[in-house]
């Protein structure tokens, strides 16, 4: 199967969120398993990193990168160091919290005749 058809199948699955095995054969992208294998092979070969570099180079050369909308995703950026170990949560209140079960006011009566 040509690479372009496999790429279209991969993009279709990623865009729609369907499972690989449900990729419709009528679309001409081949089977979902074929597209999945091609995706894995391209990932192993570093194709996506190379494509990303090429696109960034082109956008930089044309001054078309808009960094005002950039987002750092922690799933893709490795933390340099571990943060401090979290201890037990401390209370932010000055004193004990008021009980909701008792009141300093006089007790209410269920009977209207008291």
WORADA-V14303 format. One line per field, one symbol per residue. burial: + if it has 9 or more other C-alpha atoms within 8 Angstrom, else -. Layout:
# WORADA-V14303
burial: ???
This chain:
# WORADA-V14303
burial: ----++++++--+------+--+-----++++-+++-++--++---+-----------++------------------------------------------------------
